[in-house]
Amino acid sequence: MRSYFLVLLRRGPAWSPEKTEETKRLGAGHMANIEAMAKAKKLVLAGPTDVPVDDRTAIAGIFIIDAKDRAEVDALLAGDPAIVAGRFEPVVMPWYGPAGITYAGAAQ
């Protein structure tokens, strides 16, 4: 067992279900940040949750991040335009899990 950080991505104050050019741009930036964290070997796992589209405060996804401290997690999340814009609001907490967890297709 070792420590990681669990990030719950709650829908933030700027979240809406509408698809606009801006939400598409923020979604693409969100995915680019996920890929960058994975390539840096900081993102262990990530994924969306299956929640109702009309639940404005739902937890929409999770990250498990391998970081030395909360400041490093905050710096990684600051690169996510969807978080910066308030579409997602991160809830960060220490999490203990198995050493070396990964998934098929993880960034090499």
C-alpha positions in Angstrom: 0.0 0.0 0.0 1.1 3.6 -0.6 -0.4 7.0 -0.7 -1.9 8.7 -3.8 -4.4 11.6 -4.1 -8.0 10.9 -5.0 -9.7 13.8 -6.9 -13.4 13.9 -7.2 -14.5 16.2 -10.0 -17.8 17.8 -8.9 -19.7 19.8 -11.4 -18.9 23.4 -10.7 -20.8 26.7 -10.8 -20.1 27.2 -14.5 -21.3 23.7 -15.5 -24.2 23.3 -17.9 -25.3 20.4 -20.1 -25.4 22.5 -23.3 -22.9 21.8 -26.0 -21.4 25.1 -27.2 -18.1 26.0 -28.9 -16.8 27.1 -25.5 -17.8 23.8 -23.7 -16.2 21.9 -26.6 -13.0 23.9 -26.2 -13.0 23.4 -22.4 -13.7 19.6 -22.9 -10.8 19.3 -25.4 -8.5 21.2 -23.0 -9.7 18.9 -20.1 -8.8 15.8 -22.2 -5.4 17.3 -23.2 -4.6 17.9 -19.5 -5.5 14.3 -18.7 -3.2 13.1 -21.4 -0.4 15.4 -20.2 -0.7 14.1 -16.6 -0.7 10.5 -17.9 2.4 11.1 -20.0 4.1 12.7 -17.0 3.2 9.5 -15.0 1.3 11.5 -12.5 -2.2 10.3 -13.5 -2.8 6.8 -12.4 -6.4 6.4 -13.3 -9.2 8.6 -14.5 -12.8 8.3 -15.6 -16.2 9.8 -15.7 -19.2 8.8 -13.6 -22.7 7.9 -14.8 -24.8 10.6 -13.3 -28.0 12.4 -14.4 -27.4 15.3 -16.8 -29.6 17.6 -14.7 -27.7 17.1 -11.4 -25.7 20.3 -11.3 -23.5 19.3 -8.4 -22.9 15.6 -9.2 -19.5 14.1 -9.0 -18.8 13.8 -12.7 -15.4 12.0 -12.6 -12.4 10.9 -10.7 -8.6 11.1 -10.9 -6.1 9.1 -8.9 -2.9 11.1 -8.9 0.6 10.0 -7.9 2.1 13.2 -6.4 4.5 14.0 -3.6 2.1 16.5 -2.0 -1.1 18.5 -2.3 0.8 21.5 -3.9 1.9 19.2 -6.8 -1.7 18.0 -7.2 -3.0 21.7 -7.2 -0.4 22.5 -9.9 -1.5 19.6 -12.1 -5.1 20.6 -11.7 -4.3 24.2 -12.5 -3.5 23.0 -16.1 -7.1 21.9 -16.6 -9.1 24.7 -18.4 -12.4 23.1 -17.4 -11.4 23.4 -13.7 -10.0 26.9 -14.1 -13.3 27.9 -15.9 -15.4 26.5 -13.0 -17.1 23.7 -15.0 -15.5 21.2 -12.6 -14.7 21.8 -9.0 -12.0 19.4 -7.6 -12.3 17.8 -4.2 -8.9 16.5 -3.3 -8.0 14.0 -0.5 -5.2 11.6 0.3 -6.0 8.0 -0.7 -4.2 4.8 0.1 -4.1 2.1 -2.5 -1.9 -0.7 -3.9 1.6 0.2 -5.0 2.0 0.2 -8.8 -1.7 0.3 -9.8 -2.1 1.0 -13.5 -4.3 0.1 -16.4 -4.0 -1.4 -19.9 -3.0 1.3 -22.3 -1.4 3.5 -19.7 0.9 6.2 -21.1 4.4 4.6 -21.6 
